[in-house]
Amino acid sequence: MNETMKKKIWYLIYIAAVLIFVLIPFAGMSVAATNETTENKELVEFPELRTDGTWNPHFLGELGVYFEEHFAFRQELVAANALLRGRLLGVSASDQVLVGKDGWLYYTGTLDDYLGENQMSEKGLLNAVSNIGLMQQHIENRGSRFVLTIAPNKNSLYDSNMPSNYLRGKDNNHTRITSLLEKAGIHYVDLYEAFEESEECLYLKGDSHWNNKGALLACRKLLDGLGREYDTSSYSAYEVRKEHTGDLAEMLYSVAVEPEDNIYYDQIPIYAYVNDVEDVEEDWIETINPNGQGTLLMFRDSFGNSMLPILANEFEHGYFSRLVPYNLGNLDQYHPEYVIVERVERRLSFFAEQPPVMEGPVRVPENLTAAATDTTVSLKEDGSWYVIEGKLDSEFAELDSRIYVSVRTADGTAVTYEAFRTSTVEEEGWNDDGYKLYLKKASLPQGAVHMDIILVNGDAQTLVQTEEFQIP
């Protein structure tokens, strides 16, 4: 066999091997199609060749999408690609995960805070603080103790393993809002200082959250902020086990994710679930502990998952909500002695975007003047509530304006409420001149009702819009 013939044979072997490798995902669909995924999405179904009695013109395109999501060994091949790119090249195969140094992973949703880019305006931050202040006032007027805390982004505390091409900015929403919270008298528990003082790393390499020891530190700071005593010897015994699979690692490496070390305390849970609970990710969880003291209502996000077992052990009754917007009607239903609001740093705009469901405090307008403005107002039903909302005329709204809504009925009776200040993302960017007021349906009588929108700038109170609505 001459040299030319040998080369042709090797070429054919090479082409056959490539074709076999390429065809495996397609041919394998008959026995090993991908019908489940670790990604947070629903897989498409096989497309119909005919729809409504006619040929489907999008069949081939839809068939291509179906193949992309269902080809055989998809998760294994995706995981292999991510491992090769992440471990060898330091490049992420997911737009949600940033590959750092020494195996550290970071959530890309925190980059704006880290770089100090695309941050809230000063008015937007003041809107958030104003809304938190109204919420605190509402809670404390009902006899509950209130604390707010912010769960730090991972790279706000541990940035030494961030890729060197990302330069940390000087200011972001958190650094700017802290002084505003203090000035407004918000009962704020600062976790940044507590975590920075610790010599241990209290976050997980492959996760966006703190480890169980970090959760314990956060809980103890919150209990201090609530004036609650706790046994300092509790949770003194623990072990380190390689059992935790991080959320970022799962997003990036899928089925190839490797567990990492986490702290596991010897403390025996003495609380029990009251409602049907499968895991701590659920939106509403009720707990009971006959040996605990008092009632806690906690509004939380995913950082509260590892805090829940610790706090549930401290209180006789615990109510833990991930539902948004926050429903402060729970105060009247459960009468908690303590209320905690926890929100992650990257979502601080939430307080300006989604104010809690509660009636605004009653106010007394004084020395009203009137002005013709482009302020808008609308009314809609939302369950057992009416929602009054709109946009102020930006030429009249100042940095720290407050908004009153005066409800006038046909008999001349008027009740005035303070509304929340809201921020929304529009095509042109942030609009920080919105307002929203929740009113219980029982607060509005049937018939014609006038809504007077009053803009409060310092001592000046100006009627900027009036609208009549028919209440059924």
VOGU-3710 file (C-alpha; in Angstrom, 3 decimals, decimal comma):
1> mnetmkkkiw> 0,000/0,000/0,000  1,558/3,251/-1,109  1,767/6,441/0,931  -1,074/8,177/-0,962  -3,481/5,326/-0,255  -2,616/5,417/3,454  -3,394/9,131/3,626  -6,771/8,611/1,936  -7,654/5,894/4,445  -6,740/8,148/7,376
11> yliyiaavli> -8,789/10,973/5,826  -11,793/8,668/5,524  -11,349/7,463/9,118  -11,139/11,066/10,289  -14,257/12,113/8,319  -16,187/9,080/9,567  -15,197/9,832/13,184  -16,319/13,454/12,860  -19,624/12,428/11,268  -20,271/9,853/13,989
21> fvlipfagms> -19,480/12,403/16,696  -21,754/15,000/15,076  -24,584/12,531/14,523  -24,573/11,105/18,072  -26,699/13,965/19,553  -29,257/13,492/16,737  -29,268/9,711/16,500  -29,299/9,345/20,261  -32,553/11,286/20,594  -34,504/8,054/20,063
31> vaatnetten> -33,117/6,614/23,314  -31,641/9,487/25,308  -33,419/12,711/24,358  -33,048/15,621/26,783  -36,467/16,157/28,342  -35,357/17,775/31,597  -32,951/20,614/32,211  -31,198/22,277/35,120  -31,750/25,651/33,428  -34,556/27,860/34,697
41> kelvefpelr> -36,790/27,494/31,656  -39,448/25,244/30,131  -38,359/23,142/27,144  -40,279/23,579/23,886  -42,512/20,814/22,579  -42,173/19,082/19,206  -43,701/21,438/16,592  -46,869/20,661/14,657  -46,475/20,173/10,884  -50,008/21,454/10,362
51> tdgtwnphfl> -51,815/24,051/12,481  -55,448/25,103/12,098  -55,787/22,933/9,013  -52,885/24,561/7,134  -49,173/23,857/6,775  -47,058/25,415/9,516  -44,682/27,845/7,711  -42,417/28,007/10,772  -42,061/24,245/11,125  -38,385/24,002/10,169
61> gelgvyfeeh> -37,361/26,882/12,416  -39,339/25,454/15,330  -37,848/22,016/14,626  -34,373/23,541/14,878  -35,203/25,083/18,265  -36,613/21,739/19,410  -33,385/19,970/18,430  -31,234/22,594/20,182  -33,065/21,946/23,452  -33,653/18,181/23,196
71> fafrqelvaa> -30,618/16,643/21,464  -29,184/13,591/23,215  -26,698/14,097/26,061  -27,291/17,853/25,872  -26,667/18,539/29,565  -23,505/16,421/29,581  -22,126/18,124/26,470  -23,051/21,593/27,770  -21,355/20,773/31,095  -18,233/19,504/29,312
81> nallrgrllg> -18,043/22,708/27,270  -18,441/24,832/30,399  -15,742/22,862/32,249  -13,263/23,196/29,407  -13,897/26,923/28,990  -14,077/27,701/32,716  -11,297/25,542/34,129  -8,807/25,786/31,265  -9,497/29,187/29,737  -11,122/31,053/32,663
91> vsasdqvlvg> -14,050/31,972/30,408  -17,683/31,499/31,390  -20,095/29,596/29,144  -23,037/31,347/30,866  -23,917/35,016/30,613  -25,137/34,831/34,237  -21,868/33,610/35,752  -18,467/35,281/35,870  -15,444/32,991/36,263  -12,971/34,455/38,742
101> kdgwlyytgt> -9,596/33,332/40,012  -8,940/30,149/42,001  -12,291/28,581/41,087  -14,380/31,500/42,407  -17,634/32,265/40,632  -19,566/35,540/40,718  -23,067/36,477/39,595  -22,962/38,885/36,658  -26,062/40,633/38,014  -23,789/42,237/40,631
111> lddylgenqm> -21,368/43,784/38,125  -23,141/47,145/37,917  -22,812/47,546/41,691  -19,185/46,402/41,601  -18,229/48,751/38,780  -20,410/51,589/40,061  -22,299/51,741/36,757  -26,004/52,111/35,891  -26,842/53,081/39,454  -29,993/54,718/40,804
121> sekgllnavs> -30,278/58,487/40,675  -30,242/60,497/43,881  -34,005/60,964/43,567  -34,468/57,211/43,062  -32,508/56,482/46,238  -34,570/59,062/48,133  -37,731/57,392/46,825  -36,511/54,061/48,224  -35,625/55,561/51,603  -38,933/57,431/51,812
131> niglmqqhie> -40,858/54,228/51,140  -38,869/52,314/53,755  -39,607/55,128/56,218  -43,364/54,899/55,588  -43,167/51,137/55,999  -41,248/51,445/59,277  -43,759/53,992/60,578  -46,669/51,718/59,661  -45,077/48,716/61,396  -44,097/50,573/64,556
141> nrgsrfvlti> -47,515/52,225/64,849  -48,860/48,693/65,259  -46,517/47,952/68,139  -43,892/45,876/66,281  -40,120/46,357/66,331  -38,630/46,824/62,866  -35,171/46,339/61,352  -33,911/46,527/57,795  -30,771/44,817/56,550  -28,976/44,534/53,217
151> apnknslyds> -27,294/41,258/52,245  -23,952/42,194/50,617  -23,129/41,125/47,087  -20,368/38,528/47,159  -17,877/40,731/45,321  -18,599/43,653/47,653  -16,866/41,678/50,414  -14,584/39,248/48,569  -13,249/40,836/45,407  -9,663/39,547/45,461
161> nmpsnylrgk> -10,646/36,719/43,091  -12,571/38,934/40,663  -11,029/38,961/37,154  -8,360/41,660/37,022  -9,973/43,370/34,013  -12,910/44,473/36,208  -11,978/47,569/38,212  -14,050/48,257/41,300  -15,916/51,558/41,327  -15,860/53,976/44,241
171> dnnhtritsl> -19,594/54,397/44,907  -22,698/52,359/44,269  -26,286/52,180/45,492  -25,307/50,651/48,823  -22,564/53,110/49,746  -24,831/56,018/48,791  -27,995/54,808/50,532  -26,385/54,046/53,901  -26,084/57,694/54,987  -29,613/58,392/53,700
181> lekagihyvd> -30,999/55,577/55,855  -29,270/56,989/58,912  -30,493/60,510/58,195  -34,077/59,227/57,798  -33,934/57,394/61,128  -34,341/53,941/59,575  -33,498/51,093/61,963  -30,782/49,589/59,779  -28,528/46,662/60,704  -25,219/46,995/58,824
191> lyeafeesee> -23,888/43,547/57,877  -20,965/44,865/55,824  -18,998/45,954/58,856  -19,637/42,657/60,669  -18,506/40,541/57,701  -15,457/42,702/56,997  -14,336/42,358/60,608  -14,361/38,565/60,363  -11,052/36,933/59,463  -12,893/33,980/57,937
201> clylkgdshw> -14,368/33,769/54,460  -18,123/33,565/55,043  -19,315/33,219/51,441  -19,159/30,160/49,154  -16,846/29,897/46,124  -19,430/28,424/43,767  -22,476/30,203/45,186  -23,734/33,784/45,254  -24,673/33,495/48,958  -23,003/33,299/52,345
211> nnkgallacr> -22,221/29,945/53,966  -24,035/28,728/57,072  -21,547/30,495/59,343  -22,243/33,747/57,517  -25,972/33,142/57,935  -25,455/32,699/61,678  -23,500/35,954/61,902  -26,280/37,786/60,015  -28,952/36,332/62,312  -27,107/37,353/65,467
221> klldglgrey> -26,633/40,904/64,204  -30,358/41,099/63,451  -31,301/39,712/66,859  -29,040/42,348/68,413  -30,801/44,996/66,330  -34,167/43,779/67,608  -32,960/43,870/71,212  -33,282/40,099/71,488  -31,038/38,021/73,740  -29,744/34,656/72,562
231> dtssysayev> -27,479/31,915/73,910  -23,948/32,727/72,701  -22,888/29,098/73,268  -25,462/27,834/70,787  -24,027/26,623/67,485  -20,546/26,326/69,002  -20,177/22,761/67,717  -20,090/22,175/63,981  -18,377/20,206/61,254  -17,259/20,973/57,727
241> rkehtgdlae> -18,711/18,720/55,045  -18,242/18,785/51,266  -21,964/18,641/50,536  -22,994/22,041/49,187  -23,625/22,592/45,469  -23,597/26,300/44,670  -26,246/28,032/42,579  -23,612/29,594/40,297  -21,790/26,286/39,853  -25,072/24,602/38,942
251> mlysvavepe> -25,864/27,304/36,390  -22,416/27,007/34,824  -21,471/23,349/35,100  -24,922/21,732/35,203  -24,643/17,965/35,774  -20,858/18,200/36,267  -21,059/20,438/39,347  -18,827/19,401/42,244  -19,897/19,974/45,877  -17,868/22,302/48,103
261> dniyydqipi> -17,297/22,707/51,833  -19,930/24,272/54,058  -20,449/24,594/57,802  -23,008/22,248/59,396  -23,979/22,896/63,009  -24,767/20,214/65,548  -27,732/22,263/66,774  -30,858/20,111/66,624  -33,825/21,919/65,018  -36,543/22,343/67,610
271> yayvndvedv> -38,990/24,203/65,386  -41,592/22,613/63,128  -43,338/23,730/59,962  -46,972/24,666/60,351  -47,879/24,694/56,654  -46,908/22,157/54,002  -43,252/22,976/53,259  -40,888/21,024/51,016  -37,863/23,330/51,207  -36,801/26,785/52,367
281> eedwietinp> -37,157/28,211/48,845  -40,941/28,376/49,197  -42,689/31,743/49,082  -44,553/31,434/52,396  -43,378/29,418/55,412  -44,866/29,261/58,893  -42,954/27,762/61,824  -43,654/27,031/65,473  -41,345/26,399/68,428  -42,978/26,035/71,870
291> ngqgtllmfr> -39,626/26,887/73,473  -39,169/30,110/71,504  -40,173/33,618/72,488  -42,387/36,032/70,548  -43,570/36,218/66,944  -41,434/37,138/63,941  -42,536/38,271/60,490  -39,665/38,306/57,993  -39,734/39,585/54,416  -36,751/37,978/52,697
301> dsfgnsmlpi> -35,124/36,812/49,492  -32,853/33,825/48,809  -30,285/35,010/51,377  -32,913/34,202/53,991  -32,900/30,492/53,077  -29,998/29,639/55,382  -31,184/32,133/58,024  -34,653/30,623/58,359  -33,712/27,550/60,468  -31,736/29,723/62,880
311> lanefehgyf> -34,434/32,345/63,354  -37,212/29,730/63,497  -35,430/28,243/66,514  -35,519/31,598/68,305  -39,217/32,500/68,000  -42,376/30,745/69,114  -44,081/31,702/65,843  -42,275/32,535/62,605  -43,718/33,818/59,337  -41,283/34,010/56,421
321> srlvpynlgn> -42,363/35,592/53,126  -40,657/35,831/49,737  -43,786/37,286/48,130  -43,573/40,733/46,525  -44,728/43,373/46,950  -44,623/42,991/50,729  -48,093/42,518/52,173  -48,241/44,496/55,405  -51,763/43,251/55,924  -49,938/40,340/57,578
331> ldqyhpeyvi> -49,376/42,650/60,557  -53,090/42,742/61,331  -53,428/39,005/60,793  -50,430/37,691/62,774  -49,605/40,591/65,167  -45,820/40,042/65,095  -43,714/41,576/67,829  -40,740/41,720/65,452  -40,459/42,476/61,726  -37,308/41,959/59,645
341> ververrlsf> -36,873/43,153/56,064  -33,873/41,624/54,266  -32,939/42,453/50,671  -29,822/41,713/48,641  -27,635/44,658/47,647  -28,083/44,220/43,886  -31,882/44,703/44,264  -32,015/47,910/46,298  -34,058/49,527/43,531  -36,872/47,172/44,619
351> faeqppvmeg> -37,822/49,570/47,421  -38,513/52,315/44,883  -40,100/50,031/42,289  -42,443/47,937/44,445  -43,668/49,691/47,601  -45,446/47,485/50,157  -49,185/46,881/50,146  -50,573/49,082/52,949  -52,742/52,147/53,300  -50,752/55,329/53,367
361> pvrvpenlta> -50,703/57,336/56,594  -53,371/60,005/56,988  -52,107/63,575/56,546  -53,643/67,053/56,937  -53,093/69,395/53,948  -52,458/73,049/54,792  -52,413/76,327/52,860  -53,064/74,726/49,495  -52,338/76,528/46,267  -53,139/75,210/42,800
371> aatdttvslk> -51,156/74,856/39,580  -51,918/73,505/36,121  -49,545/70,566/35,513  -49,218/67,421/33,390  -49,488/65,155/36,437  -51,366/61,926/35,687  -53,617/59,827/37,902  -55,333/56,460/37,465  -57,355/54,075/39,605  -57,615/50,293/39,330
381> edgswyvieg> -58,738/47,321/41,410  -56,236/44,796/42,749  -57,913/42,105/44,846  -59,281/43,730/47,993  -57,468/47,004/47,240  -57,793/50,054/45,051  -54,516/51,309/43,579  -54,144/55,011/42,784  -50,998/55,803/40,817  -49,547/58,159/38,264
391> kldsefaeld> -46,636/60,378/37,290  -45,860/63,863/38,555  -45,044/66,671/36,180  -41,229/66,643/36,291  -41,093/70,442/36,100  -42,773/70,685/39,505  -41,337/67,628/41,292  -38,283/68,330/43,416  -35,607/65,979/44,738  -37,394/65,140/47,979
401> sriyvsvrta> -41,006/65,935/47,120  -43,772/64,140/48,970  -47,127/63,229/47,445  -50,528/63,368/49,122  -53,746/61,973/47,662  -56,896/63,581/49,003  -60,084/61,565/48,503  -63,204/63,766/48,298  -66,703/62,296/48,285  -69,981/63,852/47,085
411> dgtavtyeaf> -70,976/64,982/50,594  -67,786/67,042/50,900  -65,951/64,633/53,201  -62,216/64,406/52,456  -59,470/62,129/53,766  -55,865/62,738/52,736  -53,197/60,018/52,564  -49,482/60,116/51,868  -48,533/58,024/48,822  -45,370/56,098/48,081
421> rtstveeegw> -42,843/57,607/45,686  -41,964/55,238/42,859  -39,295/54,730/40,222  -39,822/52,829/36,972  -37,581/51,848/34,075  -38,755/53,326/30,777  -37,283/53,424/27,276  -35,449/56,657/28,071  -34,148/55,291/31,386  -35,336/55,686/34,978
431> nddgyklylk> -38,381/57,805/35,745  -38,327/58,751/39,436  -41,451/60,940/39,507  -44,064/58,239/40,040  -46,380/57,711/43,003  -48,628/54,902/44,255  -51,252/54,635/46,973  -53,086/51,531/48,159  -56,555/51,976/49,672  -58,759/49,221/51,050
441> kaslpqgavh> -61,997/48,946/49,130  -63,902/49,708/52,315  -62,153/53,093/52,418  -63,892/54,299/49,252  -67,685/54,739/49,163  -69,722/53,950/46,103  -70,446/56,722/43,648  -68,445/59,714/42,457  -65,093/60,253/44,141  -62,581/63,011/43,411
451> mdiilvngda> -58,856/62,348/43,723  -56,795/65,458/44,449  -53,051/64,996/43,916  -51,087/67,303/46,205  -47,365/67,917/45,729  -45,497/68,789/48,930  -42,201/70,628/48,510  -40,980/71,694/51,927  -43,698/73,899/53,445  -45,395/74,476/50,071
461> qtlvqteefq> -48,381/72,272/49,235  -49,720/72,487/45,688  -52,790/70,870/44,149  -51,381/69,598/40,832  -54,205/67,413/39,497  -57,822/66,454/40,170  -59,671/63,504/38,664  -63,156/62,079/39,210  -63,765/58,332/39,397  -66,926/56,270/39,711
471> ip> -66,637/53,610/42,432  -68,967/50,650/41,676
//
